């Protein structure tokens, strides 16, 4: 109870939306979201999901009704659609749904976000009457195809009065900077879920800052509590409300001196380990595959499809190793290896198949102390605990 009014829970609509996604039923999913907007509109805004301010007197809808609709839209985005989509990702990792089902569910979630944007559009005009809080650009880094988190942030900011240029997935840095300059954006919000894209994200951050544009970074790629965003001199936003709060503090533009080489932020790159691993990646993958085939006999009975996935997995391992060297954080690599072990186990592939790959890379990179340290740490974490006698 809050101030004598019951806060309407979205738990029941979340379960129904989850079922609709599982059945690939877009029509029902959108209907559930539209219904939840009405329910949420009769509840106080959730803590941390502040209602966008009214900037003009009431019009046909009325300022109070418009404010309730905007607050309801934000609740549905952040408390219904976002957690249900997160559940989709967990279900894929657990092998409870297929890749195709995950893609369908994500497409339906995007349609649900669009439904919220459409339903709340009438509340924007009377609230802001063409006067925006400011203008920002929201984009995924180059190579990032997980665009839904960025879209959610965009819609929340719109509900809070910002004019948002949403560029979507896989935006090349030069086009990102050019658009930000042309539109005189007050900030660029960069989203990424894939850690191996961090070097490219770093380039995008320094390029935007060199153009005098502040950068907020968000997404799982930037590590726990945004540790890699801060390493790259960017602000970190843990979620959409946090991004809105940071923008409200009027971030200071960066000077021309902000354009810089990665070595200035990451002096450890001077040892060239990251550069050598990245440049020799094809050879590392090829030799690692040969060693895995030699040391893990089960691969001799793999189908062509299974071998293709094995090569893909080794390529990911080398890519994550290079990225861990880039940010000088073994935890980035070990988190990936342990996640991969869980993914393999869920698909009845023994995680011990990772040992030959780690051992091969450790041997190939024996002259690179940081790389050897990262690989050794991951190897030791994968080792099963010793059995207790009796």
N, C-alpha and C positions, 0 to 999 in steps of 0.2 A: 504494500500500500504506500502511496506517495501523496501527501497532502489530501488524504481522504479519497483519492482516485486510484482505481486499480490499473496498474500498468499491464496492458494486454501482452501476454507472452506470444512470441512467434515460434515457440517450440513445436506446436502442432502443425502449423503451415510448413515448417522446415522438414518434418517427417513426410508430409504429403508431397512436397517438392522433390525430396529425395526419391520417393517412389516413382514420381512422374519422370524424372531423369533416367531412372533405371529402366523404365519401360519405353524410353525414347519418345515420350508423348509431349511434343512441344505445345500443342494447344492447351492441354491441361496444366502444364507448368506455367504458362503465361496467365491463365485464369487464376491459378493459386496466388501468383504474385499480385495481380490486380486486386484480388480479394483481400490480401494481406495489407495492401495500401489503405484500404478502408478501415481495417482493424487497427493498424498502427496509428492512423490519423486521429483516433480517439484516446490515444495514450500519451502521457508526458514524454518528452524526448529522453532517450536513455542517457545515462551519465557518460559524458565524454562525446556525445553526438549532439553538439549544440545546434540550436535552431538558427538558421541564417537570419540576419537582422533585416528588418523592414526599413527601406530607404525612402518610401514615398507614402502619402496618405492612402487610405483604402480606396479601391476602385470597385469595379463590378463584383469581383470575388470578395474583396475585403481583406485588409491586411492580416487580421487574425486567422481567417480561413486559409489564406495563402501560406502563412507561417506554419500552420498545422500540416498542410500538404507537403511542404518542403521537409519538415521534420520527419513525417511519415516516410517520404521517399528515401531519406538517408537511413532510417532504421531498416527498411526493407533491403536496401543495398548491402548494408554492413552486418545485419543480424539474420538475414534470411538467405540471400543469394550467395554472399561470400562464404559463410561457413558450409553451406551445402556443396559448393564447388570444391572447397578444401576436402570435404569428405570423398568427393569423386577421385581426387588425387591419391588419397590414402587407400581407396578401394583398388585402384590400379596397382599400386605398389604391393598390395597384399595378394595380387592375382585374382581378385574377386570379380573384376570386370576386364574386358579385353581393351586393346588399344582403340579399336573402332568404337566401342561403347563410350570410352573416355572422350573421344573426339565429338561424338554426337552430344554427350552431356554438356560439354563445354560450349558447343554451338548453341544449344538451348539456353544455357546460362547467359550467353551474350544476347540472345533474343529477349530474355527476361529483363536484362539491364535496359535494353532499348524500350521495353514496355514501361518501365519506371520513368524513363526520360520523357516518353510521350505523355504519360498520365500526369506528370508534374509540370509540364511545360506551361499550362495556364497559370500556375502559381508564380512563375518567374516574371512574367510581364508586369503584373500589378505590384510586385515587390520591388523591382529594380527600374522599370520604365526606361530601359536602355542605358541606365547608369550603372556601370560595373564597378566592383571593388578594385579590379585591376585585370591585367591580361597575362596569362601564363601559357606555357607550352608543355604538354605532357606527351612523352614518347618512350618507346622501348629502345634499348640500345641496339646497334647494328648486330644482326644475327639472332636476336631474341624474338621468338614466335609466341611466347606466352603473353598475350596482350590483355587478357581479362583484368588482371590487377590494375594496370594503367587505366583501363576504361572505367573501373570502379572509382578510382581516385578522381578522374575527370568529372564524372557525374556528381560526386559529392561536392567538388569545388564549384560546379555550376549551381548547385542548390544553395551554396553559400554566397553566391553573388559574383563569382569570378567569370570572366570571359575566358574560355578554355579552347585552345587549339590542340585537338587530340590527333596526333600523327600516326598512332597505331604501332604495328609490329615492324621490326627489322628496318630501322631508319638509318641510312648512312650518315656518318657524322657531319660531312660537309653540307648535306641538305638540311640537317637539323640546325646547324649554326646559321646557315643562310636564311632559313625561315624565321628563326628567332630574331635575327637582325632586322629583317624586312618588317616584321610585325611589332618591333620594339617591345618584345616580351619582357616582363619584369622579372621572370625567373623561368628556368627550365627544370622540369621534373623528369628524372630519368628512372626507368623501371627495368629491372632484370632479375630473372629467376635462375639463370644458368651461370655458375661461378667461372666457367672457362671463358666467358665473355668479359671478364674483369679488365684485361689489358685494353680492349676496345672501349670499355666504359671509361677507363682512366683517360684515354685520348679524348673522348667526348667531353668529359668534365673539364679538362684543362683547355680545350678548344673553346667551349662556351665561356669559361671564365676569362680567357684571353680576349674575348669579344665584349667583356664587361658585363656578362650576364650571370647572376648567381645560379647555383645548381643545388637542387635537392635530389638525393638519391634514395631509392626504396626498392625493396624486394629481397628475396632470400639470397640472391647472389652476393649481396654486400655483407653477408656474414652475421653472426650473432651480435645484436645491438648495433649493427651497422659499422662494425670495426673497419671494414675495408673502404667504406665511403669516407670515413674520417681520415684514413691513411692517405686517401687521394684528395684531401682538402675540400670535400663536399659536405654539405649539411646532410643529416640523416633523418628521414621521416619513417617512423615505424608503421604508420598506417595513414589512411586518408584524413581523419581528424587531426593527427599530428602534423601532416603536411599543411593543412589549413591554418593551424596555430602558428607554424613557422612562417608561413607567408604573411600572416597578420602582424608579424614583428618587423615588417619592412626590411627585408634583407638588403644589405649594402652591395651595390654593384662592384665587381672586381675590376681592378685596373689592368692596363695592357700588360703589366709585368706578370700577370697570372698565367699567361701562355708560357708553358715550361716543358722541358723534357722530363720523361718519367723518372730519370735518375735523381732529380732534385727531390722528389717525394720519396723515392725508394732507393737509397744509396747502396743497398745490398746488390742491386743489379750490376754493379761494377765488376762482380766476380764472373759474369758472363754465363753462369750456369743456366739461367732461364733461356738466354739466347741460344745456347748450344742445344738444349733439349728441344726447343721449338724448331730449330733448323734441321735437326736430324730425326725428327719425329717419324717420317716414313721408314727409315732404316731401323729405328728402335722398335716400331710395331712389327716389322717383318721378322726381325731376329727373335723378338719375344714370342711371336706365334710359333716359330720353329721350335723354340725351347718348350713351350707349353705342349705342343704335339708330342715331344719326346718324353716329357716328364709326367704328363697326365694321359695315360693310355686310353681313357674313355673317348678322347677326341678322335681316335682312329675310326670310331663307329658313328661319328656325327654325320648328319645329312648335310647337303649343300647349304640349306637354310641355317642350320645350327652353326656351321663354320662361318658363315657370313656374320652371324650375331657375335661369334667369338672374336672375330677381327674387329668388329665395332666396339666390343667391350674393351679390348686392348687399346684401341685408339682413344677411348674415353680415359682409360687409366693414365696413358701418357699425357693427354691433355690436362687432366687434373693435377698431375705431378708438375707440369710446367707452370700451371697457375699458382700452385702452392709455393713454387720457387719465386714467382713474380711478386707475391705479397709477403713472402718469407714467413709463412705460417703452416707448419706441418698439420695443424688441426683441419685445415681445408681438405687436405688429401685424405686424412684418416676418416673424417666424416663421410666422405664419398665412398671409401672402401667399405666401411661398415654398412652403409646404406646399400651398396651393391651386394654385399654378402646377404643381407636380408631379402633383397629382390630375388637373388638366385635361389635362396632357400625356399621362398614362397613358390618357386617354379620347379621344385624338386631337383635343383642343380646343386651339388655339394659346394659350399663356399671354399672348401680346401683347394678348389681348382684355381683360386687366386694366388696361391703360394708360388707355383712355377712362374707366373708372370712377374710377381714382385721380386723373386730371386733372380730372374733373368735381367730385369732392369737394374737391379742392384749391382750385378756383375758387369753389365755394359757401361754403367756410370760410376764405376769404382773410383775414378779420379775426381769425382765431384762430391765433396764432403757434405754439402747441404742436401743434395739429392739422396745420397746414401742414408743420411740421418732420417729424412722423411720416409723413405721406403722401409727402413728398419723399424721405425715407430709403428707403421701400419702393419708390418709383418707380425710384430710382437702382440699387437692388439687383437689380431685375428686368431692367435694361438688359443686353443681351448684351455680352460683352467685344468691344472693337474688333478687327476682323480685321487680322492682320499681313500687310503687303505681301509678295507672293511666295509 
